[in-house]
Amino acid sequence: MERINRLILFGFMGLVIGTAACGGEPEVPIETEVVIEVDPVAQAAAERLVARLSSANVQLVTTQRGTAEITYTQPIADRESDFIVTSMRIKNVAQNAIAGFQIDEFWFDADGNTVTGDQIRFQEPLMIGEVRDIELRVPRVPSMDRSNYEFTHQNGDILATLMDEIEAPPEPEEEEGEEDSAGGE
């Protein structure tokens, strides 16, 4: 008897759920695309921005979000008078340009305490495949023992891979006027 009561209960519940889910409501009309009018003030601001960017010869680029990849050469530290100058070469191997690329150098003593450091941040994006030479300068402190480097960017972290060698960045092209004045002397 109990089994029959359960079958009737489940059958009734299925009927109620089926009726509620599928029944009685009119068909929902498909919404057509609504055209939103653009605010004239916003339109004018956008046109001014486009005019400024086109006259400034500025190119907008897609930047890397999240983890970006670079390669770098082994940092070389040289002593120049009262400074330690560290030089290295980096290359962007990420899929997009890297905005706000930053390198922090920290120098520690033998006990692991921070002694000094330097930081460099690029104002312009590091473009895809671009190679740059970096120079970090810190005052020389007698207790300096070892250094550490941290790479970051505006939109996330950097995955840095040490390479034996990276090709040199291209030399900047000279203006035509400079060549003419040098050749005329």
C-alpha positions in Angstrom: 0.0 0.0 0.0 2.8 2.4 0.9 4.4 1.8 -2.5 1.2 2.7 -4.3 0.9 5.9 -2.2 4.4 6.9 -3.2 3.8 6.3 -6.9 0.6 8.4 -6.7 2.5 11.2 -4.8 5.4 11.2 -7.3 3.0 11.1 -10.2 1.0 14.0 -8.8 4.2 16.0 -8.1 5.4 15.4 -11.7 2.1 16.6 -13.0 2.2 19.8 -10.9 5.8 20.6 -11.9 5.2 19.9 -15.5 2.1 22.1 -15.6 3.8 24.9 -13.8 6.9 24.8 -15.9 5.3 24.4 -19.3 1.8 25.7 -19.0 -0.3 28.6 -19.5 2.1 31.5 -20.1 1.9 33.4 -23.4 4.9 33.2 -25.7 7.6 35.8 -24.9 8.1 38.1 -27.9 11.7 38.4 -29.2 13.1 41.8 -28.4 14.4 43.8 -31.2 17.7 45.7 -31.0 17.2 49.0 -29.2 19.2 51.9 -30.6 20.4 54.2 -27.8 20.9 57.8 -28.6 24.4 59.1 -28.0 24.7 62.0 -25.6 25.9 65.0 -27.6 28.4 66.0 -24.8 29.9 62.5 -24.9 30.1 62.5 -28.7 31.9 65.9 -28.6 34.4 64.6 -26.0 35.1 61.5 -28.1 35.7 63.6 -31.2 38.1 65.9 -29.3 40.0 62.9 -28.0 40.3 61.4 -31.5 41.5 64.8 -32.9 44.1 65.1 -30.2 45.4 61.6 -30.7 45.6 61.8 -34.4 47.4 65.2 -34.3 49.9 63.9 -31.7 50.8 61.0 -33.9 50.1 58.6 -31.0 49.4 54.9 -31.6 47.3 53.0 -29.1 48.3 49.4 -28.6 46.9 46.4 -26.8 48.7 45.7 -23.6 49.2 42.5 -21.7 46.9 41.6 -18.8 48.0 39.2 -16.1 51.3 37.5 -16.4 53.7 38.7 -19.1 56.8 37.0 -20.3 60.2 38.5 -20.8 63.7 37.2 -21.3 66.8 38.8 -19.8 70.6 38.4 -19.8 72.6 37.8 -16.6 72.9 41.1 -14.8 76.5 42.4 -14.8 77.5 44.6 -11.8 80.5 46.9 -12.2 82.0 49.4 -9.8 82.2 53.0 -10.9 83.7 55.3 -8.3 81.1 55.3 -5.4 78.4 53.4 -7.3 77.6 49.9 -8.4 76.2 50.0 -11.9 74.2 46.9 -12.9 73.5 46.4 -16.6 71.3 43.8 -18.3 69.3 43.4 -21.6 65.6 42.5 -21.6 63.3 41.4 -24.4 59.5 41.3 -24.4 58.4 37.8 -25.5 54.7 38.3 -24.4 51.8 38.2 -26.8 51.1 42.0 -26.3 52.9 45.1 -25.3 53.8 45.5 -21.6 52.6 48.7 -20.0 54.3 50.1 -17.0 57.3 47.7 -17.0 59.3 48.0 -13.8 62.5 46.5 -12.4 63.4 46.7 -8.7 66.9 45.9 -7.6 67.6 45.1 -4.0 71.0 44.7 -2.4 71.4 42.7 0.9 74.1 42.3 3.5 75.4 38.9 4.7 72.6 38.7 7.3 69.8 39.2 4.7 69.0 42.8 5.6 68.2 45.3 2.8 71.1 47.7 2.3 70.2 49.7 -0.8 68.4 49.4 -4.1 67.2 51.1 -7.3 64.2 51.1 -9.5 63.4 51.8 -13.2 60.0 52.1 -14.8 59.3 52.6 -18.5 56.8 55.3 -19.3 56.1 53.9 -22.7 54.9 50.3 -23.4 57.5 47.7 -24.1 56.4 46.5 -27.5 56.3 42.9 -28.7 59.8 41.7 -29.4 61.4 44.9 -28.3 64.8 44.7 -26.8 66.1 47.3 -24.3 69.3 47.8 -22.4 68.8 48.5 -18.7 71.2 50.3 -16.3 70.6 50.4 -12.5 72.8 52.6 -10.3 73.1 52.2 -6.5 75.5 53.8 -4.1 78.2 51.5 -3.0 77.9 50.3 0.6 80.7 48.2 2.2 78.3 45.6 3.6 76.8 44.8 0.2 76.8 41.0 -0.3 74.2 40.0 -2.9 71.4 41.4 -5.0 67.9 40.4 -6.1 65.7 41.6 -9.0 61.9 41.9 -9.2 60.1 42.4 -12.5 56.5 43.7 -12.5 54.2 45.6 -14.8 51.1 47.7 -14.6 48.6 44.9 -15.2 50.2 42.0 -13.4 53.3 39.9 -12.8 56.3 39.1 -15.0 57.6 35.6 -15.8 61.3 36.3 -16.4 63.5 33.7 -18.1 67.3 34.0 -18.0 69.0 33.8 -21.4 72.7 33.5 -22.3 72.4 36.1 -25.0 69.8 38.5 -26.5 70.4 40.3 -29.8 71.3 44.0 -29.4 68.5 46.6 -29.8 68.6 48.4 -33.2 70.5 51.7 -33.3 68.2 54.8 -33.5 68.1 56.1 -37.0 69.7 59.5 -37.6 67.7 62.4 -39.1 68.5 63.4 -42.6 69.5 66.9 -41.4 72.1 65.5 -39.1 73.8 63.5 -41.9 74.0 66.5 -44.2 75.5 68.8 -41.5 78.1 66.2 -40.6 79.1 65.5 -44.2 79.5 69.1 -45.1 82.3 69.8 -42.6 
